[in-house]
Amino acid sequence: MHAIKELLGPDNATAIGRLEALGEPEFPIELPSDLALALHDLAVPHEDIDALLALAPTTPELRWLMQRCAYSLIARMGEVEQPPAFPILPESAGLIHRYFYVYVFVGVLPHVREFHRQRGIPDEVSRSTLRDLGRNMAVYRQRHGIGGLEVVPWLTRHFRGALYDLGRLQFERTRLGTRTGNAVRAAGLPYGPGDPSLGAHIPEFSGPLHPRACDAAFARAGEFFAQYFPEERYAVATCNSWLLDEQLAEYLPDNSNIIQFQRRFQSAYRPEDADADAMLFVFGRPDAPLDQLPRETRLQRAIIDHQKAGRHWHGGTGWLEL
C-alpha cells in the first residue's frame, strides 16, 4: 500500500482509504486478453488504441488501483446513488494519468453487460450506452488536441446500470432533488424530493436536437423503464443544462431546436453562473478570450455577445411529466 500512496500523494488519502475498506474483490477482475477488441467495441477512437495497449497497467500498485476501482462499481451495480469519487492520478504518474480510468471501465465491462442481460435489456441499447466512453474520449481529443478521458464520474453512471442511451437523448435513473422535487410538488403532482425520476441528458456528436427525435426518445424512455425496471415507477423527467437558460430566447428564433427543447420543461429553479458550461459545450474552451472565438453560428454569436455585454449565463433546471 505504501507504493500506491506514494504514487497518488496525500490528496488522495481519503479515496484510497475507501478502496482499502472494500477488501479484496470476490472474483477476478482482469483486462481481456484481446484488449483492442474491447476498446473498439466501446468506440474508443482509433488514435488512442495503440497508446492504451502500450500503457495497460502492469505494476502491482496500478493493478491494485484498477481492480479496486472496478470492484467499487461492480459492488454498486444497479444502484441509483452516485458512488464516492475515485482517486485522481497526478501528472507525475506519466501518460497513463490521462488514460487510466479507461482500463477501470474495461474491467467493469463484462459485469455491466451481464447486468443488462439479466434485465433483458436489448443488446443494441447496452452497446450504444457503453459506447459513450469512446464518444467522451473523442470529445477530450477535440477539446485538448491529445488523447485522454476526463469525465470519469459521468461514465460511472453508464457502467453501473444507471444510465441508458435511447436515441437522441440519454436517460438516467435518479431521484428528485430538494428544489426540483419541491417544484414538482408545488405544481400539484404527488411526487417530491427523493422520489424516482429520469434525468434527461444530451450527448454530443449525435446530430441536431430535432423535436421529432426528442419526442421519440421520451416516448421510448417511458416504455423502456416500465419494461426493464418495473419495480421503479418513473413519472417525471428532469433536465439540468445550460441549454435551458431562458436568456437564449433573446437570441434564437422560436422555431430553433434549442428553444423548442426548452419549452418541454417547466422551470424548477435557476442555477448559479454557468458561463463556463456554455463556453465548454459550444466552443470546447471554457476560458478562451472571447475575441479569439469563432462567430460562425447564431448560437456562437449569442454566447459571445451576451458575455461581452457583461451578462452571465445561468442554465436552467426543468421538469416534465412523462
N, C-alpha and C positions, 0 to 999 in steps of 0.2 A: 504493500500500500504506500510505502514511502515514495516509490518511484512515481506513482500516479499523482500523488500530492505535490511532489516537486515539479512534475510536468505542468500541472494545471494552476499551481500557485494558490496562495491563501484566499483569494477572492472566491474560489470555487469550493471552499471547505464545506459549506452547508449542503451544496448539491452532492458532493462526494459522500457526505455522511448519509444522505438519504439513499444513495445507491448501495452503500455498505449494508444499511439496515435491511435491504431486501433479501439478503442472504444469497447463497448460490442458486442459480437457475435450476429448476426441477427437471429440465430437459436440455439437450444440446442446442446451442444457438450458434450456427456457423454460416459463413458465406457459402453460396452454392459453388459447386465445382466449375460450372460454366457461368462465371460472373458476368461475362459480356452479354450472354443471352438474357439474363435477368435485367441488366441495365437497359438493353434495347426494349424489353417488354414494358419497362417503366418510362419509355420515351425520353430517356436521357440523351441529350444532344450528342451527335457523333463526335464533335470536337472534344468532348470530355471523357470519352470511353478509354482512350489509351492512358490518360493520367490516372483514372480510377483503378484500372487494372494494375498499374505500377505501384500505386500508393496503398493498396489494400493492407489493413493493419496486420502486422506480424509480431510486433514486440509484445511482451506479456502485459504491459500497462495499457496499451491501446486495445488489445484484445479484451482485457478485463472491462474497460470502459465501454467498448462496443456491445459486449454481451449484457452488461448490467443495464445499459440504457435501453436496449431492445427488450430485455426482460421486464423493465418497468412499464413498457407499453403493453406487452403481451399480458401481463398480470391485470391490466385495466381494460382488456379487450371488451368492447361493447358498452363501456361506461360513457356517460354524458359529460361528467365533470372533467375539466382540463387537468392533466397531470402536472406535478411540480416541474419546474424548469430544469433542463439539463445543464451540465457544466459548459462553459464557454472555452473552447480551445484557444490559447493565445497564439499570436503570430509566431512566437518563438518555437512553436511545435513544428514549424515548417509548412510546406504547401498543403499538407493534409488538413490543416486547420480550416481550410475553405471547403473541404470535401467530406470531412469525417462522418457527418450525420447521414450522408447517402448510404454508407455501409450499415448504419443502425437500421434504417428503413428497409434495406435489402434483407437484413437479418429477421425483421418482423414479417416480411412479405408472405412466407408460407402460412403463417399463423392468421393473418388477417384474411387471406384468401380462404382458409378453412372456415373462419367465422362467417364469411359471406356464403360459402357453400351450405353450411348448416342452416342458415336463414333462408336458403333458397333464392338468394339474390342472383339475378341473371349475370352470366359471365361478362357480357359486354358492359354492364354497369360497373362491375367490380374492376375491370381493366381500365375503363375510361376514368374512373375515380382515382385509381392509384397512379395513373399517368400524369397526374398533376405534379408529381415530383419532377418529371422531365420538363414540364411547362415552366415551373418555377426556376429550374436551372437555366432555361433559355432566357427568362426574364433577368436573372442575375447577370448573364453574359451581355445582354442588351444594355443594361444599366452601367456595368463596370468595365466591360471590354475584356474580361477574363472569366475563367470558369470558377464555379463555386455554387454554394447554396446558403441562403441566409434566413429563410422563413421557417425555421425548424419547428417552433411552437404551432404554427399554422398547419403544417403537414402531419403533426401528431393526431389531428382530427381524422384524417383520411385513414391512417394506419392503425387506428384502434376502433374503426367501425362506426364513427360518429357522423361522418360527412359523406355525401354521395353526389356524383355528377349525373344530373338528369336533363341533359340537353344544354340550353344556353345558360342555365343557372345551376349552381350547386346548392344543396340544402343540408344544413347541419342540425342534428338532434341536439337540442339545447333546452334552456329554461328561461322564462321571462325574468328579467332583472327587476330591480325595485322600481325604477322610474317608468320603464316601459310597461311593466305589469300594472302599476297604478293607473297609467293612462288607459290601458285596455279595460280595466275595471270601471273607471270613470265613464267610459263610453257605454256602459250598461251590459258588457259581456260577463259571463260567470267565470272569469279567469283573472288571475293576478300574479304577483311576484312568486316565483318558484314553480309555476305551472309549466308543463311541457310546451315548447314552441319550436318552430323550424326557423333557423337563421338562413336567410337567402344571401348568397354570395355570387359575385360577378367575376368569373375567371377571365384572365387576359388571353389574347390570341384566339378568341372564339367568335370573331365576327361582330357585326353590328348588334346593338341591343334592341333588336326589332320587336315591336309589340306582339306579333304573332308567335315568335319564338319564345317570348316570355310567358305568353298565355299557355303555350304547350308545356313549358317547364313547370308552371304552378299546377296545372291540371295533373301532370304526371306525378308530381310530388304528393298530392293528396291520395292518389291511388297507390303509389309505391309504399309509403309508410303505413298505410292501412293494411296492406297485404303482408309486408315483411317485418313490421314491428306492431302487430295488432294489439299488444298489451299497452302500448303508449298511444294516447289519443292526442293528435296534433290538430288543433282547430284554428291556430293563429300562427302567422309567419311574421318575422321581423327582418329589418334590414338596417344596418348601421354603416353609412357610407358617405364619402364626400359628394357623391353623385346626388344625394338627397338634399343638398343645400338649396333652399328656396331662392337664393340670390341668383342662381343660374338662369332663372326665368327672365331676368333683366337683360340677358344677352342672347339667349337661344329662342328660336321660334316655338310656338305652341305645339307644332307637329313634330318637333325633334324627338328622337328616340329617348333621350335622357329625360326630357320634361314629361313625356308620356309614362316613363317608368316611375318617376316621382309621384305621379298622380294616382298610382295604385295604392299608395300608403297614406294612412293617417299619421300625422306627426305625433311623436311621443315626447320628444324634448330636443333641444338644440345643443349639440356637444360643444366642447371648447374649440379653440382655434385649431383649424385643420389645414392651414396653408401648406404645411409640409406634405400632407397626403395628396392634395391637389397637384402640387408640383411633381411629386414622385410618380403618380399614376398617369399624368398627362405627358410629362417630359422625361421621366426616369431620373431626374436630377433635383432632389429636394432643396438644395441650397445654391443653385446656379444663379448668377446675376441675371436679372430679368431682361436686360438689353442683349444678352447673348442667346436668348431662346428663340426658336422658330415661331413664326406667326402665320403658319400656312392654313390653319383651320379656324373656324369660328370659335371652337372651344379653347384652342391655344390662345387666341387673342383675348378671350374673356378672362382666362386665368391671369394673364399678364396685366391687362388694363385694370382689372379690379384691384390688384395689389399695388400697382403704380399710383392709384388714386388714394392710397393709404388705408384701404379697406382690407378686411380679412375674410377668408373662407372658414366656415364652421362645420360643413357637412350636416348630416341630419340622421335621426333615428326614427324610423316609422314602423307601423304595423298594419296588417290587414287580416281579415277573417278569411280563412280558406273555405 
